[in-house]
Amino acid sequence: MTDTIEFLHHPTSQPCRAVHQLMLENDIPFEERIINLMDGENETAEFKARYNPTGQVPIIVDGDFTLWESSAIGFYLSERFAIPGNWLGRTMQERALIQQYTHFHSTMLRRGAGAFFYTRFAECIWGPRDYSAEIAMGRYMLAQSMPILETWLGRHDHLCGDAISFADLLAFHEFVSHEAGAIIPASEWAKFPRIRAWFDRLAERPHAKAVSGMIMMVGAMRQAGEAIPMTRKSSLAKGTQIRPDEGH
Ligand SMILES: N[C@@H](CCC(=O)N[C@@H](CS)C(=O)NCC(=O)O)C(=O)O
């Protein structure tokens, strides 16, 4: 093993930005390789065989060890680089709570990304079409998730306790994309003042700003109706599609 991790990612991706920020916050040495998701570089048989059978990023390569899934990557980096315990938990219970969040995240908040993807990106792949069912599903997952986050943030300053953890980064970058795409209207935000205050606090962190620039720019382009050139043909947001023929 060398001391440098290879980091395969794309800056428009929420879980990639969470891992990226974790590495920057903790001075983890890494070399980045941006994977061209827009043209489906990640969908080739070679990529899937070498790195990740799902074709998704983020991925890290540490010598001859390859790992995907953002939460597994977070826990690995925590041990590998002995980063401060607030990020992935100091005690058995703190680690368990962060794991609890990551499972909740995958099945709930993360699936809200469909609201962003189908509102702002889908037509760049499949052309104009009625995406209202997919958008409604994404909004439903957001509506199910946000009250739970609001409750947690009533107990502590951050999602798993008073200190910032990787759970916050995972959740925060979902909301960064929703902000980039203007997905959550002010009337909805008004119902979640604690999430809003937490989001605004996290957004001030220099490394949060550093990794969010590209998605904010792309979101502004889409809001202005500018096309993002893409030659891929399948969903960028697997797990959020509701038509079976879109997934592959
Ligand atoms: N559960 C995975 C989700 C990763 C994911 O959704 N990656 C998306 C980008 S946001 C991706 O690589 N999409 C490309 C594709 O599916 O072809 C994680 O947390 O790492």
The ligand as a Tripos MOL2 file, in Angstrom:
@<TRIPOS>MOLECULE
LIG
   20    19     1     0     0
SMALL
NO_CHARGES

@<TRIPOS>ATOM
      1 N1        -25.0890    3.9590   -2.6740 N.3       1 LIG1
      2 C1        -24.0540    4.5330   -3.4940 C.3       1 LIG1
      3 C2        -24.7060    5.4700   -4.5160 C.3       1 LIG1
      4 C3        -23.7210    5.9640   -5.5150 C.3       1 LIG1
      5 C4        -24.4080    6.7080   -6.6500 C.2       1 LIG1
      6 O1        -25.6290    6.8930   -6.6530 O.2       1 LIG1
      7 N2        -23.5970    7.1250   -7.6240 N.am      1 LIG1
      8 C5        -24.1420    7.7530   -8.8100 C.3       1 LIG1
      9 C6        -23.7390    9.2190   -8.8950 C.3       1 LIG1
     10 S1        -24.5990   10.1420   -7.6850 S.3       1 LIG1
     11 C7        -23.5260    7.1120  -10.0370 C.2       1 LIG1
     12 O2        -22.3840    6.7120  -10.0200 O.2       1 LIG1
     13 N3        -24.3020    7.0610  -11.1200 N.am      1 LIG1
     14 C8        -23.8150    6.6150  -12.3670 C.3       1 LIG1
     15 C9        -24.5700    5.4460  -12.8840 C.2       1 LIG1
     16 O3        -25.4070    4.9060  -12.1350 O.co2     1 LIG1
     17 O4        -24.3450    5.0950  -14.0350 O.co2     1 LIG1
     18 C10       -23.0520    5.2970   -2.6180 C.2       1 LIG1
     19 O5        -23.4750    5.8390   -1.5990 O.co2     1 LIG1
     20 O6        -21.8670    5.3070   -2.9330 O.co2     1 LIG1
@<TRIPOS>BOND
     1     1     2 1
     2     2     3 1
     3     2    18 1
     4     3     4 1
     5     4     5 1
     6     5     6 2
     7     5     7 1
     8     7     8 1
     9     8     9 1
    10     8    11 1
    11     9    10 1
    12    11    12 2
    13    11    13 1
    14    13    14 1
    15    14    15 1
    16    15    16 2
    17    15    17 1
    18    18    19 2
    19    18    20 1
@<TRIPOS>SUBSTRUCTURE
     1 LIG1         1 GROUP 0 **** ****
